[in-house]
Amino acid sequence: MGKVVAALSMSLDGFVADENDSVSELFGWYQNGAVEVATADPRWVVHVTKESERFLRTTLGEAGALICGRRLFDRTDGWGGRHPAGCPVFVVSHSVPGGWPREDSRTTFYTDAIAALEAARKEAGDRAVSVSTPTLTRQYLDAGLLDEITVSLVPVLLGEGTAFFGAQVVTPVRLSDPEVIESRGVTHLTYRVLR
Amino acid sequence: MGKVVAALSMSLDGFVADENDSVSELFGWYQNGAVEVATADPRWVVHVTKESERFLRTTLGEAGALICGRRLFDRTDGWGGRHPAGCPVFVVSHSVPGGWPREDSRTTFYTDAIAALEAARKEAGDRAVSVSTPTLTRQYLDAGLLDEITVSLVPVLLGEGTAFFGAQVVTPVRLSDPEVIESRGVTHLTYRVLR
């Protein structure tokens, strides 16, 4: 089985979006370098430092499935049916949005977070399942189902917004020392969850 | 004038103490190595990695004054009158605690946070003023008086507790990329506050 990884860009004070649900202060590192990286979404070409490229090629390259919540799905309009990582998307949602599922998209909908993860792991096989939503991250942490946490730590304080982490039921959650990739506008930190 | 630095050990989810006000999950790096470092407090000898020693010698070595709030002062019993960094302590408090000030201690009390900082900077001269309390960090950030933020980032999620950062009035606060010292049980990150 592949690993389950929660990966998000986060401000130093712990937010993955600001109080207006904007990620503009956090995503600058996707466009602050000279190395062009194409994604599976032709509308989204990034230009990063060579350090961030190394980070991105690993994370985009190893993803076999992606899990997100309805809010992120809606905000990105379902990535137009094709996520930049090029892998199937499993959306945890109370209801299936109008117009979905679509025949041209490998996007499926689940009401149960654990069932979504099981399906995503099956789909991903030996590749990683990437979790892109804070609330799901907490649920999988509490259920002992998360293997890694990758924080792209951005040097900014946002004051308020959507927190990456929150009140897990089971604490403390101890992590390994991180693998560190220092870049411009971001420090990529990859931790293993210790059990 | 010396710089003003906020320096604390913080969990990956942003807490400087857990919900029971304990720092035990965060201070392990002070005793997880082979290098003995004496402090100005003879009761407090630390044993750290050589990487953390490099970090500590810089931060302890450059501190010319320390500012804290009443809660930390009370919890440490005023560090017995002598802070491990060996420098004068400026306590921001609505009232002067019983038994203080003491003739054998360079500890003074201020009701106003800005006045305390002015006095501490005067005392420190060209050396740094170290801010050890989250609420004061936020006040000095908002007042544009903080030069650096040093986070000793500990690989643990606490879920709840006392946050290092909080709702600053003036956001976003943009920071430089950090100087990074990777160690065992901690990653030391030093950011400059950009204005």
Chai-1 contact restraints between the chains, C-beta under 6 A:
chainA,res_idxA,chainB,res_idxB,connection_type,confidence,min_distance_angstrom,max_distance_angstrom,comment,restraint_id
A,D13,B,F165,contact,1.0,0.0,6.0,A-B,restraint_1
A,G14,B,G14,contact,1.0,0.0,6.0,A-B,restraint_2
A,E25,B,P172,contact,1.0,0.0,6.0,A-B,restraint_3
A,P155,B,L175,contact,1.0,0.0,6.0,A-B,restraint_4
A,P155,B,D177,contact,1.0,0.0,6.0,A-B,restraint_5
A,P155,B,Y191,contact,1.0,0.0,6.0,A-B,restraint_6
A,V156,B,P172,contact,1.0,0.0,6.0,A-B,restraint_7
A,V156,B,R174,contact,1.0,0.0,6.0,A-B,restraint_8
A,L157,B,F165,contact,1.0,0.0,6.0,A-B,restraint_9
A,L157,B,V173,contact,1.0,0.0,6.0,A-B,restraint_10
A,L158,B,T171,contact,1.0,0.0,6.0,A-B,restraint_11
A,L158,B,P172,contact,1.0,0.0,6.0,A-B,restraint_12
A,G159,B,A167,contact,1.0,0.0,6.0,A-B,restraint_13
A,G159,B,Q168,contact,1.0,0.0,6.0,A-B,restraint_14
A,G159,B,T171,contact,1.0,0.0,6.0,A-B,restraint_15
A,E160,B,A167,contact,1.0,0.0,6.0,A-B,restraint_16
A,F165,B,D13,contact,1.0,0.0,6.0,A-B,restraint_17
A,F165,B,L157,contact,1.0,0.0,6.0,A-B,restraint_18
A,A167,B,G159,contact,1.0,0.0,6.0,A-B,restraint_19
A,A167,B,E160,contact,1.0,0.0,6.0,A-B,restraint_20
A,Q168,B,G159,contact,1.0,0.0,6.0,A-B,restraint_21
A,T171,B,L158,contact,1.0,0.0,6.0,A-B,restraint_22
A,T171,B,G159,contact,1.0,0.0,6.0,A-B,restraint_23
A,P172,B,E25,contact,1.0,0.0,6.0,A-B,restraint_24
A,P172,B,V156,contact,1.0,0.0,6.0,A-B,restraint_25
A,P172,B,L158,contact,1.0,0.0,6.0,A-B,restraint_26
A,V173,B,L157,contact,1.0,0.0,6.0,A-B,restraint_27
A,R174,B,V156,contact,1.0,0.0,6.0,A-B,restraint_28
A,L175,B,P155,contact,1.0,0.0,6.0,A-B,restraint_29
A,D177,B,P155,contact,1.0,0.0,6.0,A-B,restraint_30
A,V180,B,E182,contact,1.0,0.0,6.0,A-B,restraint_31
A,E182,B,V180,contact,1.0,0.0,6.0,A-B,restraint_32
A,Y191,B,P155,contact,1.0,0.0,6.0,A-B,restraint_33
